[in-house]
Amino acid sequence: MTGKPASAAIRAQHAAARETFPFADTRDFTDAERGFIAEPSSGSVRSASGDIVWDNGTYAFLAGEAPETVHPSLWRQSQLVTRAGLFEVTGGIYQLRGFDLSNMTIVEGDTGIVVIDPLISEETAAAGLALYREHRGERPIVAVIYTHSHVDHFGGVLGIVSQNEVDAGRVTVVAPDGFLEHAIAENIYAGTAMSRRAGYMYGAALERGPHGQVGAGLGQTTSTGGAGVIVPTLLIRETGETHAFDGVEIEFQMAPGTEAPSEMHFYFPKHRALCMAENATHTLHNLLTLRGAVVRDPHVWSKYLTEAIARFGPRTDVLFASHHWPTWGCEEVTEFLSLQRDLYGYLHDQTLRLLNSGYTGAEAAEDFPLPPALVNAWHTHGYYGSVSHNVKAIAQRYLGWFDGNPARLWPHPPAAQAERYVAAMGGVDRVVELARTAFEDGDFRWAATLLDHAVFADEHHVAARDLYADTLEQLAYGSENGTWRNFFLSGATEIRHGTFGTPTSANSPTIVAQLPPEMLLDAVAIRVNGPRAWDLDLALGLELTDLDRSFRVTLRNGVLVYAEDGDGPVDLTIRTTHPRLLLLAAGDLDSAGLELDGDRGALEKLLTVLDRGDPDFAIVTP
């Protein structure tokens, strides 16, 4: 990919960063190499059909000094994160890094192994396990631990163990309480919109290179293989619970509502090792991820880090997490956790102080200096989250989208607003002229705002589109944050070449198959096109013969409601199995396994008012 050159303004910004950032501190490079055993034989991983689902080799360009088109701090982070291979964390604990967005960690027991976080895809998890076994032997898996409910920490599980092994009791699957509900809800309820936006966030459709995608801060990008889930057989519910698997003793700490709604930390006494899941990594994390999610709570996040310091700090010699490289040394671990704790606590408390002084979220985020100790620690930099969007997330968490100014209570939607702004400024050509001046002055934020209006007023205006893409490209070049860079470049790519759709989706059939009946019915309710269903008044009986459960499902006023063992007359009774219900929800009325008793037309009417999400919806155009 050959993009435009970096502007003078961006080059000056990067020069200033080189002078002020702590580039003399190179300890992370030493730590990222520590314990190295072997590289994978190939940087790429393929599916059974031969498709490449992961290719770390495309990041070979990340060598030497940062080019002018990449923020030098992000370049440094990407160099660290792209290091791939099998690493020894401490005696008996090993990590596979650079096989996916996340890490897979293996702890050796008496005869078998415990696997922590089996990546996103079956193929990458299998490749990582193969490299481990090549150097450490064919030890059987006795337990799999999901640290939390995001797909990059469970999606590859079927690449390393089978459902039959779990059903036979040979493998225990461990997760924090609430794991399944949150793991599935996040990928199903708003899954189409999240997946489309995730394509921007991770730059999955972008070419790799100095003008394109260089990483995502937390990891390089997401793999694109098969994602699945095995339902946990052991849920951890309380801090202080201790369990042993093949001689591996583990002490758990619950941390719900932090980086994920369902998350936990855990400690290995024998190894004096602490796993912090995704709550203490080498970056400022997201309080509201750009792909979209429920706003996270930095207050409880900081409190759980304080608790971890107290419970585990004095007896920990090495800390590892679900991303990045470990931290070694008892004092170093405590200092690392303390700075991470202070980072989230400071964001929370100071944002609320400013909100209570009358600032809006956008105003508070614009000038929000961090204490020197946080600025000078690389692991608090915003490679994945950012101070800017995290402060706005805190404002959203406490006050919502409305900033209190009545003029902003009921604005026009973007396209209608754009038409009025553009008319007031003298037409699209005049807006482009103003934006070009801003571009040449290095005020890319204002240029992007103007051109956003221009394109939403006239999406086919060639000069507006061209300058808009160039502007987003410059904003990308200046971003220390990997996901911001990917968003800007993805927008530029779609303006120039059209939508790239949704490159990856966690809404896989294997994951959907784990939906309990209630969540499946919720997912159907979300798809009801309300206006088209206003005049329908339907009642259906649903009997799931394999689960011995029944529901009464009604559709009235455009709302689908269900009640288990509900009373009342029905137009149709549906007898089927849970797996066949999944096919029915997808619109399949004809294949075997469906018994209908009553008015088939009632079911057909329901299916006709179910919308499918659009994985290609527009983002940077109307």
C-alpha positions in Angstrom: 0.0 0.0 0.0 1.4 3.4 -1.0 -0.2 6.3 0.7 0.4 10.0 0.6 3.5 11.3 2.4 3.3 12.6 6.0 2.6 16.4 6.1 5.0 18.9 7.7 2.6 19.1 10.7 2.8 15.4 11.3 6.5 15.2 10.9 6.9 18.0 13.5 4.6 16.2 15.9 6.7 13.0 15.6 9.9 14.9 16.1 8.5 16.4 19.3 7.4 12.9 20.5 11.0 11.6 20.0 12.3 14.4 22.2 9.8 14.1 25.0 8.9 10.4 25.2 11.1 8.1 27.3 12.7 6.3 24.3 15.9 5.8 26.3 14.0 3.2 28.4 14.4 0.0 26.5 13.6 -2.5 29.2 10.4 -3.7 27.4 12.5 -5.0 24.6 14.6 -7.0 27.0 11.5 -8.4 28.7 9.8 -9.2 25.4 12.8 -11.4 24.5 13.2 -13.0 27.9 12.6 -16.7 28.0 12.5 -17.1 24.2 12.6 -20.7 23.1 11.6 -20.9 19.5 9.8 -19.1 16.6 7.1 -20.8 14.6 8.3 -22.3 11.4 6.0 -20.0 9.5 4.5 -16.6 10.3 1.2 -17.7 8.7 -1.5 -20.1 9.8 -3.9 -21.7 7.3 -7.4 -23.2 7.6 -8.2 -26.7 6.5 -9.2 -25.3 3.1 -5.9 -23.5 2.7 -7.0 -20.0 3.5 -4.6 -17.8 5.5 -6.3 -17.0 8.8 -3.2 -15.4 10.5 0.0 -14.0 9.0 2.4 -12.4 11.5 5.0 -12.4 8.7 3.2 -9.5 7.1 4.7 -7.3 9.9 8.3 -8.0 8.9 8.6 -4.3 7.8 8.5 -3.3 11.5 12.3 -2.9 11.8 14.6 0.0 12.4 13.4 3.6 13.1 9.8 4.6 12.7 9.0 6.1 9.3 7.3 9.5 9.0 3.9 7.9 8.4 3.8 6.2 11.8 3.8 7.7 15.3 7.2 6.6 16.7 5.6 5.4 20.0 3.1 3.2 18.1 5.9 1.9 15.9 7.8 0.9 19.1 4.8 -0.9 20.5 4.1 -2.7 17.3 7.7 -3.9 17.2 7.3 -5.4 20.7 3.9 -6.9 20.1 4.8 -8.6 16.8 7.5 -10.7 18.4 6.3 -14.3 18.0 7.2 -17.6 19.4 7.2 -19.9 22.5 8.5 -18.2 25.6 9.2 -19.5 29.1 7.6 -17.2 31.7 9.0 -19.1 34.6 9.7 -22.8 35.3 6.6 -24.7 34.2 4.8 -21.7 32.7 5.1 -21.0 28.9 3.5 -18.4 26.6 2.7 -18.5 22.9 2.8 -14.9 21.7 2.3 -13.5 18.2 -0.2 -16.2 17.1 -3.2 -14.0 17.4 -4.4 -10.8 19.0 -4.0 -12.4 22.4 -1.6 -14.8 24.2 -2.1 -18.4 25.0 -0.4 -19.5 28.2 0.4 -23.1 29.2 1.1 -24.3 32.8 2.6 -27.7 33.2 1.2 -30.1 35.9 2.3 -33.5 37.1 1.6 -35.2 33.8 -0.6 -32.8 31.8 -1.1 -29.1 31.1 -3.5 -26.3 31.9 -4.2 -23.9 28.9 -5.1 -20.3 29.6 -7.0 -18.4 26.9 -7.0 -20.4 23.6 -6.9 -17.4 21.3 -9.6 -16.4 18.7 -9.5 -19.2 16.1 -9.2 -23.0 16.2 -6.3 -22.8 13.7 -4.1 -20.4 15.6 -4.7 -22.2 18.9 -3.7 -25.5 17.3 -0.6 -23.9 15.8 0.5 -22.5 19.1 -0.1 -25.8 20.9 1.9 -27.6 18.2 4.9 -25.3 18.8 4.7 -25.9 22.5 4.5 -29.7 22.1 7.4 -29.7 19.6 9.6 -28.3 22.3 8.0 -29.6 25.6 6.5 -32.9 24.6 3.0 -34.4 24.2 1.4 -33.6 27.5 -2.4 -34.0 27.6 -4.6 -31.0 28.3 -6.3 -31.4 31.7 -8.0 -28.0 32.0 -8.7 -24.9 29.9 -9.2 -21.5 31.6 -11.0 -18.6 30.1 -9.9 -15.5 31.9 -12.9 -13.5 30.6 -15.8 -13.3 28.2 -14.2 -11.8 25.1 -13.8 -14.0 22.0 -10.0 -13.6 21.8 -9.8 -15.6 25.1 -12.0 -18.6 24.2 -12.7 -18.7 20.5 -10.0 -21.2 19.6 -10.8 -23.8 22.2 -12.0 -26.4 19.7 -8.6 -26.3 18.1 -7.0 -27.8 21.2 -9.7 -29.9 22.9 -13.0 -31.5 21.8 -16.4 -31.4 23.3 -16.2 -35.2 23.7 -13.1 -34.8 25.9 -14.9 -32.3 28.1 -18.0 -34.5 28.2 -15.9 -37.5 29.2 -14.5 -35.5 32.1 -10.9 -35.6 30.8 -10.8 -31.8 30.5 -12.2 -29.2 32.9 -13.2 -25.9 31.3 -13.0 -23.1 33.9 -14.4 -19.6 33.6 -15.6 -16.7 35.8 -19.3 -16.6 36.9 -21.5 -15.1 34.1 -19.0 -16.0 31.4 -21.4 -17.7 28.9 -24.2 -15.1 29.1 -21.8 -12.2 28.6 -19.7 -14.0 25.9 -22.7 -14.8 23.8 -24.7 -11.6 24.4 -21.8 -9.4 23.3 -21.4 -11.4 20.0 -25.1 -11.8 19.3 -27.3 -8.9 20.5 -25.3 -6.1 18.8 -23.0 -8.5 17.0 -23.5 -7.2 13.5 -22.8 -3.6 14.4 -19.9 -4.5 16.6 -18.3 -6.7 14.0 -18.6 -4.1 11.3 -17.0 -1.5 13.5 -14.4 -4.0 14.6 -13.3 -4.1 11.0 -12.3 -0.5 11.4 -10.8 -0.9 14.8 -8.4 -3.7 14.0 -7.8 -2.6 10.4 -8.5 -6.1 9.3 -9.1 -5.1 5.6 -6.0 -2.8 5.5 -2.8 -3.6 3.8 0.2 -4.0 6.2 2.9 -1.4 6.0 4.2 2.0 7.0 1.3 3.7 5.2 -1.3 1.1 6.4 -2.0 -1.2 9.3 0.9 -1.5 11.8 -0.9 -3.1 14.7 -3.7 -2.5 17.2 -1.7 -1.7 20.3 -3.0 -4.6 22.3 -1.9 -7.1 19.6 -1.4 -6.8 15.9 -4.9 -7.8 14.6 -7.5 -10.5 14.8 -7.2 -13.9 13.2 -10.0 -14.9 10.8 -10.3 -18.7 11.4 -13.1 -20.7 13.1 -14.3 -19.4 16.4 -16.2 -21.6 18.8 -16.9 -22.1 22.5 -17.2 -25.0 24.9 -19.5 -24.3 27.8 -17.5 -24.1 31.1 -17.8 -27.0 33.5 -16.5 -25.1 36.5 -17.5 -21.6 37.3 -15.5 -19.5 39.7 -17.8 -17.5 41.9 -15.8 -16.1 44.8 -12.5 -14.4 45.5 -10.3 -16.8 47.4 -11.6 -20.0 45.7 -8.7 -22.4 45.2 -8.7 -25.3 42.8 -6.1 -27.8 41.6 -5.7 -29.4 38.2 -3.1 -32.2 37.8 -1.1 -30.7 40.7 -1.4 -27.1 39.5 -2.9 -25.2 42.5 -4.7 -21.9 41.5 -6.1 -19.2 43.8 -8.7 -17.0 42.1 -9.8 -13.4 42.4 -13.0 -12.2 40.9 -12.9 -8.9 38.9 -16.3 -8.5 37.3 -17.2 -5.2 35.6 -13.6 -4.3 34.7 -12.2 -4.9 31.2 -15.0 -7.4 30.7 -18.3 -8.0 32.5 -17.1 -11.4 33.5 -13.4 -11.5 34.4 -11.0 -12.9 36.9 -7.3 -12.9 38.0 -5.5 -15.9 39.5 -2.3 -16.8 41.3 -0.1 -19.9 41.1 1.5 -20.4 44.6 4.0 -23.0 43.4 5.4 -20.7 40.7 4.9 -17.4 42.5 3.2 -16.2 39.3 0.1 -14.0 38.8 -2.2 -13.9 35.8 -3.9 -10.5 35.5 -6.1 -11.5 32.5 -6.6 -8.2 30.6 -6.8 -5.8 33.5 -3.0 -4.9 33.6 -1.3 -4.9 30.3 1.3 -2.8 28.6 -1.2 -0.1 27.5 -4.0 2.1 28.7 -7.0 -0.1 28.0 -10.5 0.9 26.7 -13.3 2.0 29.0 -15.5 2.1 26.0 -14.0 0.2 23.0 -14.3 1.9 19.7 -16.2 -1.1 18.2 -18.8 -0.6 20.8 -19.6 -2.3 24.1 -21.1 -1.6 27.6 -19.1 1.2 29.3 -16.6 -0.3 31.7 -16.1 0.9 35.3 -12.7 2.4 36.0 -13.6 2.8 39.7 -14.0 -0.9 40.3 -11.1 -1.6 37.9 -8.7 0.4 40.1 -10.1 -1.2 43.2 -9.6 -4.8 41.9 -6.0 -3.8 41.1 -5.6 -2.5 44.6 -6.9 -5.8 45.9 -4.6 -7.8 43.7 -1.6 -5.9 45.0 -2.6 -6.6 48.6 -3.5 -10.3 48.0 -0.7 -11.3 45.6 2.0 -8.6 45.3 4.4 -9.6 48.2 4.4 -13.2 47.0 4.6 -12.7 43.2 7.9 -13.0 41.3 6.3 -12.7 37.8 3.1 -11.2 36.4 1.7 -12.2 33.0 -1.4 -11.3 31.2 -3.6 -12.2 28.2 -1.7 -9.8 26.0 1.9 -8.5 25.8 5.0 -9.7 27.7 5.4 -10.5 31.4 6.9 -8.3 34.2 9.5 -10.0 36.5 10.5 -9.1 40.1 8.4 -8.6 43.2 9.1 -4.9 43.4 8.6 -4.4 39.7 5.3 -6.3 39.7 4.0 -4.1 42.6 5.1 -0.9 40.8 3.6 -2.0 37.5 0.2 -2.8 39.2 0.3 0.4 41.2 0.8 2.5 38.2 -1.9 0.7 36.3 -4.2 1.1 39.3 -3.4 4.8 39.6 -4.0 5.3 35.8 -7.7 4.0 36.0 -8.3 5.7 39.4 -6.9 9.0 38.1 -9.1 8.9 35.0 -12.2 8.1 37.0 -11.7 10.7 39.8 -10.4 13.6 37.8 -13.1 13.2 35.1 -15.8 13.3 37.7 -14.1 16.3 39.3 -14.3 18.1 36.0 -17.9 17.0 35.3 -18.9 18.3 38.6 -17.2 21.6 37.7 -19.4 22.0 34.7 -17.2 20.4 32.0 -18.8 18.2 29.3 -17.1 15.0 28.4 -15.6 16.4 25.2 -14.3 19.5 27.1 -12.8 17.4 29.9 -11.1 15.1 27.4 -9.5 17.9 25.4 -7.0 18.9 28.0 -6.5 16.1 30.5 -2.8 15.9 31.6 -1.7 12.8 33.4 0.8 12.9 36.3 4.5 12.7 35.3 4.9 9.2 36.7 2.1 7.9 34.4 3.4 9.8 31.3 6.9 8.4 31.8 5.8 4.8 32.0 5.4 3.2 28.6 2.7 0.8 29.8 0.3 3.6 30.6 0.4 5.0 27.0 -2.8 4.9 25.0 -2.0 2.3 22.3 -5.4 0.6 22.6 -7.5 2.8 24.8 -6.8 6.6 25.0 -7.2 9.3 27.5 -9.5 11.1 25.1 -12.1 8.5 24.5 -11.8 7.0 28.0 -12.7 10.3 29.6 -15.7 10.6 27.3 -16.7 7.1 28.2 -16.6 8.0 31.9 -18.9 11.0 31.2 -21.2 8.7 29.2 -21.2 6.2 32.1 -22.4 8.7 34.7 -24.2 11.3 32.6 -25.2 9.7 29.3 -24.9 11.0 25.7 -26.6 14.4 26.5 -24.1 17.1 27.7 -26.8 19.3 29.3 -26.8 22.0 26.7 -30.4 22.3 25.4 -29.2 23.3 21.9 -27.7 19.8 21.7 -30.7 18.0 23.0 -32.5 17.5 19.7 -30.0 18.2 16.8 -30.7 17.0 13.3 -29.2 13.6 12.3 -25.9 13.8 10.5 -27.1 14.0 6.9 -29.8 16.6 7.5 -27.4 18.6 9.7 -24.7 18.4 7.0 -27.0 19.8 4.4 -27.7 22.8 6.5 -24.1 23.4 7.5 -22.9 23.2 4.0 -25.6 25.5 2.7 -24.8 28.0 5.5 -21.1 27.9 4.5 -21.8 28.6 0.8 -22.0 25.1 -0.7 -19.9 22.1 -1.0 -17.1 23.7 -3.1 -16.7 26.4 -0.5 -16.6 23.8 2.3 -13.9 21.9 0.5 -11.9 25.2 0.0 -12.1 25.9 3.7 -11.1 22.3 4.5 -8.1 22.5 2.1 -6.9 25.6 4.0 -7.3 23.7 7.3 -5.4 20.7 5.8 -2.5 22.9 4.7 -2.4 24.5 8.1 -2.1 21.1 9.7 -5.6 21.4 11.4 -6.7 18.0 10.3 -9.4 17.7 13.0 -11.2 20.7 11.6 -10.6 19.6 8.0 -12.2 16.2 8.9 -15.2 17.9 10.5 -15.8 20.1 7.5 -15.4 17.3 5.0 -17.6 15.0 7.0 -20.4 17.6 6.5 -19.4 17.9 2.8 -19.6 14.2 2.1 -22.8 13.8 4.0 -24.3 16.6 2.0 -23.0 15.3 -1.3 -21.4 11.9 -1.1 -20.4 11.9 -4.7 -18.5 15.1 -4.6 -15.1 14.0 -5.9 -12.9 16.8 -4.5 -14.6 16.4 -1.0 -14.0 12.7 -1.0 -10.4 12.9 -2.1 -9.5 15.5 0.5 -11.5 13.7 3.2 -9.5 10.5 2.5 -6.2 12.5 2.6 -7.2 14.1 5.8 -8.1 10.9 7.6 -4.8 9.5 6.4 -2.9 12.3 8.0 -4.8 11.8 11.3 -3.8 8.2 11.1 -0.2 9.0 10.6 -0.3 11.2 13.8 -2.0 8.6 16.0 -0.1 7.0 18.9 -3.2 4.8 19.4 -3.3 1.8 17.1 -7.1 1.6 17.0 -7.4 5.3 16.1 -4.9 4.8 13.3 -6.9 1.8 12.0 -10.2 3.7 12.2 -8.8 6.7 10.3 -7.2 4.5 7.6 -10.2 2.3 7.3 -12.4 5.4 6.7 -9.9 6.6 4.1 -9.9 3.2 2.4 -13.7 3.0 2.2 -13.9 6.6 0.9 -11.4 5.8 -1.9 -12.5 2.2 -2.7 -15.9 1.5 -1.3 -17.0 -0.6 1.7 -15.0 -3.6 2.7 -17.8 -5.0 4.7 -17.2 -7.0 7.8 -13.9 -8.9 7.5 -14.3 -11.0 10.7 -17.3 -11.8 12.9 -17.4 -13.6 16.3 -21.1 -14.4 15.6 -20.2 -17.9 14.4 -22.6 -20.8 14.2 -20.6 -22.7 16.9 -21.0 -19.8 19.3 -24.7 -19.3 18.4 -25.3 -23.0 19.0 -24.5 -22.4 22.7 -27.4 -19.9 23.1 -29.8 -21.1 25.8 -33.5 -20.8 24.6 -34.1 -17.6 26.5 -31.1 -15.8 24.8 -32.1 -17.2 21.4 -35.6 -15.8 21.8 -34.1 -12.5 22.9 -32.0 -12.5 19.7 -35.1 -13.1 17.7 -36.9 -10.3 19.5 -34.1 -7.9 18.5 -34.7 -8.7 14.9 -38.4 -7.9 14.8 -39.1 -5.0 12.5 -41.5 -3.1 14.8 -43.4 -1.0 12.3 -44.0 -4.0 10.0 -45.2 -6.0 13.0 -47.6 -3.4 14.5 -50.7 -5.1 13.3 -49.7 -8.7 14.1 -51.2 -10.4 17.2 -49.7 -13.9 17.4 -49.3 -16.5 20.1 -47.1 -19.5 19.6 -46.3 -22.5 21.8 -42.7 -23.7 21.7 -41.9 -27.2 23.1 -38.2 -28.1 23.2 -38.4 -31.9 23.4 -34.7 -32.5 24.1 -34.6 -30.0 27.0 -38.1 -30.8 28.3 -38.9 -27.1 28.4 -41.8 -25.1 26.9 -42.5 -21.5 26.3 -45.5 -19.3 25.2 -44.2 -16.8 22.7 -46.4 -13.8 21.7 -45.9 -11.0 19.2 -48.1 -7.9 19.8 -47.5 -4.2 19.2 -44.2 -5.1 17.5 -42.8 -6.7 20.7 -41.9 -10.4 21.0 -42.4 -11.7 24.6 -41.9 -15.1 26.0 -42.8 -16.9 29.2 -41.7 -20.4 30.2 -44.6 -22.6 30.8 -46.9 -19.7 30.0 -50.6 -20.1 30.0 -53.1 -19.1 27.3 -54.3 -20.1 23.9 -51.9 -20.3 21.0 -52.3 -20.2 17.2 -49.6 -22.8 16.7 -47.6 -25.2 18.7 -44.0 -25.9 17.6 -42.3 -29.1 18.8 -38.6 -29.3 18.0 -35.2 -29.6 19.5 -32.8 -26.9 20.6 -30.4 -27.4 17.7 -33.4 -27.4 15.2 -34.7 -24.2 16.8 -31.5 -22.5 15.7 -32.3 -23.4 12.1 -35.8 -22.1 12.5 -34.6 -18.8 13.8 -32.5 -18.5 10.7 -35.7 -19.0 8.6 -35.6 -22.8 7.9 -39.1 -24.1 7.9 -38.6 -27.1 5.7 -35.8 -29.4 6.9 -36.6 -32.3 9.2 -37.1 -32.1 13.0 -40.0 -29.6 13.1 -43.5 -30.6 14.2 -46.2 -27.9 13.7 -49.6 -28.3 15.3 -52.0 -25.5 14.3 -51.9 -22.5 12.0 -48.5 -22.7 10.1 -49.3 -19.2 8.8 -48.7 -17.7 12.2 -45.1 -18.8 12.1 -44.7 -17.7 8.5 -46.0 -14.2 9.5 -43.5 -14.0 12.3 -40.6 -15.0 10.1 -41.6 -12.3 7.5 -41.1 -9.5 10.0 -37.6 -10.6 11.1 -34.8 -8.4 9.8 -31.3 -9.5 9.3 -28.5 -7.1 10.3 -26.5 -5.4 7.5 -22.8 -6.2 7.8 -22.0 -3.7 5.0 -23.7 -0.6 6.5 -22.1 2.8 5.7 -19.9 4.5 8.2 -18.1 7.4 6.6 -20.8 8.1 4.0 -24.6 8.6 4.4 
